[in-house]
């Protein structure tokens, strides 16, 4: 799986001090995953996983065999 971070997602990684290894865990072994679409051309996937005292949520799309991270945040 090729992973690309949008400029917005890279900014959020830095601001929120999110570990990229945890992002990979969420993508490969999500605790929960839902499919949401803002429009017909881009189906967004929202995956999350609980780590100890927090939950990491990752919003992404899959295009041309590439996973593009849109945004990520702690719940």
BAMAR-706542 format. One record per atom (N, C-alpha, C, O): atom name; x, y, z; residue number from 1. Coordinates in pm, whole numbers, plus 50000, padded with zeros to 5 digits. Layout:
N
atom,px,py,pz,nr
CA,X,Y,Z,NUM;
...
//
This chain:
75
atom,px,py,pz,nr
N,50084,49883,50000,1;
CA,50000,50000,50000,1;
C,50090,50124,50000,1;
O,50167,50146,50093,1;
N,50078,50204,49896,2;
CA,50151,50331,49890,2;
C,50069,50437,49962,2;
O,49949,50451,49938,2;
N,50135,50511,50050,3;
CA,50066,50611,50131,3;
C,50122,50749,50100,3;
O,50243,50769,50095,3;
N,50030,50844,50080,4;
CA,50069,50982,50054,4;
C,49989,51069,50151,4;
O,49870,51047,50171,4;
N,50055,51167,50209,5;
CA,49989,51260,50300,5;
C,49959,51389,50225,5;
O,50048,51443,50159,5;
N,49837,51439,50235,6;
CA,49804,51569,50177,6;
C,49880,51676,50255,6;
O,49923,51650,50368,6;
N,49897,51794,50198,7;
CA,49963,51902,50273,7;
C,49893,51930,50407,7;
O,49957,51955,50509,7;
N,49760,51924,50405,8;
CA,49683,51945,50528,8;
C,49717,51838,50632,8;
O,49737,51868,50749,8;
N,49723,51712,50588,9;
CA,49753,51601,50681,9;
C,49895,51614,50737,9;
O,49916,51587,50855,9;
N,49990,51654,50655,10;
CA,50128,51674,50705,10;
C,50133,51782,50813,10;
O,50203,51769,50913,10;
N,50057,51888,50790,11;
CA,50050,51995,50889,11;
C,49991,51944,51020,11;
O,50041,51975,51128,11;
N,49885,51866,51010,12;
CA,49821,51810,51131,12;
C,49912,51712,51204,12;
O,49912,51707,51327,12;
N,49991,51634,51128,13;
CA,50088,51543,51192,13;
C,50182,51621,51283,13;
O,50207,51582,51396,13;
N,50234,51732,51230,14;
CA,50329,51813,51308,14;
C,50259,51882,51426,14;
O,50307,51875,51539,14;
N,50146,51948,51398,15;
CA,50076,52024,51502,15;
C,50030,51936,51617,15;
O,50040,51975,51734,15;
N,49981,51819,51584,16;
CA,49923,51731,51686,16;
C,50019,51625,51736,16;
O,49985,51541,51820,16;
N,50143,51630,51684,17;
CA,50248,51535,51724,17;
C,50199,51390,51715,17;
O,50213,51311,51808,17;
N,50142,51359,51599,18;
CA,50089,51224,51575,18;
C,50201,51138,51518,18;
O,50273,51179,51427,18;
N,50213,51018,51570,19;
CA,50315,50923,51529,19;
C,50272,50853,51400,19;
O,50162,50797,51393,19;
N,50357,50856,51297,20;
CA,50322,50793,51169,20;
C,50308,50642,51181,20;
O,50233,50581,51104,20;
N,50377,50580,51275,21;
CA,50361,50436,51296,21;
C,50219,50404,51341,21;
O,50162,50302,51301,21;
N,50162,50492,51424,22;
CA,50024,50470,51469,22;
C,49926,50489,51353,22;
O,49823,50420,51347,22;
N,49957,50580,51262,23;
CA,49872,50598,51144,23;
C,49869,50468,51063,23;
O,49763,50425,51017,23;
N,49985,50407,51046,24;
CA,49991,50280,50973,24;
C,49911,50171,51042,24;
O,49845,50090,50977,24;
N,49916,50168,51174,25;
CA,49838,50069,51250,25;
C,49690,50091,51227,25;
O,49615,49995,51206,25;
N,49646,50217,51229,26;
CA,49504,50246,51205,26;
C,49464,50201,51065,26;
O,49356,50144,51047,26;
N,49549,50225,50966,27;
CA,49516,50187,50829,27;
C,49510,50036,50811,27;
O,49422,49985,50741,27;
N,49603,49964,50872,28;
CA,49611,49819,50852,28;
C,49522,49739,50947,28;
O,49477,49630,50911,28;
N,49497,49792,51067,29;
CA,49419,49720,51167,29;
C,49322,49815,51239,29;
O,49335,49836,51359,29;
N,49228,49872,51166,30;
CA,49138,49968,51230,30;
C,49045,49900,51330,30;
O,49005,49785,51313,30;
N,49011,49975,51434,31;
CA,48911,49926,51528,31;
C,48773,49942,51469,31;
O,48683,49862,51495,31;
N,48757,50046,51388,32;
CA,48630,50076,51324,32;
C,48658,50147,51192,32;
O,48754,50224,51182,32;
N,48576,50122,51091,33;
CA,48595,50185,50961,33;
C,48457,50212,50901,33;
O,48372,50124,50896,33;
N,48438,50337,50855,34;
CA,48313,50370,50787,34;
C,48345,50436,50653,34;
O,48450,50499,50636,34;
N,48254,50422,50560,35;
CA,48269,50481,50428,35;
C,48175,50599,50418,35;
O,48054,50586,50438,35;
N,48230,50714,50386,36;
CA,48151,50836,50374,36;
C,48186,50903,50243,36;
O,48303,50906,50204,36;
N,48088,50958,50176,37;
CA,48119,51026,50050,37;
C,48066,51168,50056,37;
O,47951,51192,50091,37;
N,48153,51261,50020,38;
CA,48111,51401,50010,38;
C,48051,51424,49872,38;
O,47958,51503,49856,38;
N,48106,51356,49775,39;
CA,48051,51361,49640,39;
C,48078,51226,49575,39;
O,48148,51142,49632,39;
N,48026,51204,49460,40;
CA,48034,51072,49398,40;
C,48174,51035,49352,40;
O,48205,50916,49338,40;
N,48260,51134,49328,41;
CA,48391,51102,49273,41;
C,48494,51067,49381,41;
O,48594,51002,49350,41;
N,48473,51108,49505,42;
CA,48572,51080,49610,42;
C,48503,51017,49729,42;
O,48436,51085,49806,42;
N,48518,50888,49745,43;
CA,48464,50819,49860,43;
C,48566,50819,49972,43;
O,48672,50758,49961,43;
N,48535,50888,50077,44;
CA,48626,50898,50191,44;
C,48603,50782,50285,44;
O,48492,50732,50301,44;
N,48711,50740,50346,45;
CA,48706,50632,50444,45;
C,48755,50692,50575,45;
O,48857,50761,50579,45;
N,48681,50666,50681,46;
CA,48718,50714,50814,46;
C,48746,50593,50900,46;
O,48657,50513,50928,46;
N,48872,50580,50941,47;
CA,48913,50466,51023,47;
C,48965,50517,51156,47;
O,49027,50623,51162,47;
N,48938,50442,51262,48;
CA,48994,50481,51390,48;
C,49036,50359,51471,48;
O,48995,50247,51443,48;
N,49119,50385,51570,49;
CA,49167,50278,51658,49;
C,49199,50340,51793,49;
O,49254,50450,51801,49;
N,49162,50268,51897,50;
CA,49189,50313,52033,50;
C,49328,50269,52075,50;
O,49364,50152,52061,50;
N,49406,50364,52126,51;
CA,49538,50339,52182,51;
C,49532,50385,52327,51;
O,49509,50503,52353,51;
N,49553,50297,52421,52;
CA,49552,50331,52564,52;
C,49442,50430,52599,52;
O,49326,50390,52611,52;
N,49475,50557,52616,53;
CA,49376,50654,52664,53;
C,49322,50746,52554,53;
O,49250,50842,52584,53;
N,49354,50720,52430,54;
CA,49306,50807,52322,54;
C,49271,50724,52199,54;
O,49311,50608,52187,54;
N,49195,50785,52109,55;
CA,49158,50723,51983,55;
C,49211,50810,51870,55;
O,49191,50932,51870,55;
N,49277,50747,51775,56;
CA,49328,50818,51658,56;
C,49234,50790,51541,56;
O,49204,50674,51511,56;
N,49188,50896,51476,57;
CA,49100,50883,51361,57;
C,49173,50936,51237,57;
O,49235,51042,51241,57;
N,49165,50860,51128,58;
CA,49232,50894,51003,58;
C,49128,50896,50892,58;
O,49052,50800,50874,58;
N,49125,51006,50817,59;
CA,49033,51021,50703,59;
C,49117,51012,50576,59;
O,49215,51085,50561,59;
N,49079,50922,50485,60;
CA,49159,50902,50365,60;
C,49073,50858,50248,60;
O,48957,50821,50264,60;
N,49133,50862,50129,61;
CA,49071,50811,50008,61;
C,49172,50717,49941,61;
O,49292,50726,49965,61;
N,49122,50630,49857,62;
CA,49209,50542,49777,62;
C,49188,50579,49632,62;
O,49078,50568,49578,62;
N,49297,50623,49568,63;
CA,49293,50662,49427,63;
C,49414,50604,49356,63;
O,49527,50618,49403,63;
N,49390,50540,49244,64;
CA,49499,50485,49163,64;
C,49596,50400,49246,64;
O,49717,50416,49239,64;
N,49539,50310,49324,65;
CA,49617,50218,49408,65;
C,49707,50291,49508,65;
O,49812,50239,49547,65;
N,49667,50409,49548,66;
CA,49743,50488,49643,66;
C,49648,50537,49752,66;
O,49537,50583,49723,66;
N,49691,50527,49878,67;
CA,49612,50577,49989,67;
C,49655,50720,50016,67;
O,49772,50747,50042,67;
N,49559,50812,50010,68;
CA,49588,50953,50033,68;
C,49522,50995,50164,68;
O,49399,50994,50176,68;
N,49605,51030,50262,69;
CA,49555,51073,50391,69;
C,49508,51218,50378,69;
O,49585,51305,50338,69;
N,49381,51243,50412,70;
CA,49321,51375,50402,70;
C,49348,51454,50532,70;
O,49396,51567,50528,70;
N,49315,51393,50644,71;
CA,49336,51454,50774,71;
C,49340,51346,50880,71;
O,49301,51232,50856,71;
N,49387,51382,50999,72;
CA,49396,51289,51110,72;
C,49391,51367,51240,72;
O,49439,51480,51248,72;
N,49332,51306,51341,73;
CA,49313,51376,51468,73;
C,49285,51276,51579,73;
O,49249,51160,51554,73;
N,49303,51323,51702,74;
CA,49270,51244,51820,74;
C,49129,51276,51863,74;
O,49085,51390,51855,74;
N,49059,51174,51908,75;
CA,48924,51193,51962,75;
C,48934,51195,52114,75;
O,48832,51210,52182,75;
//
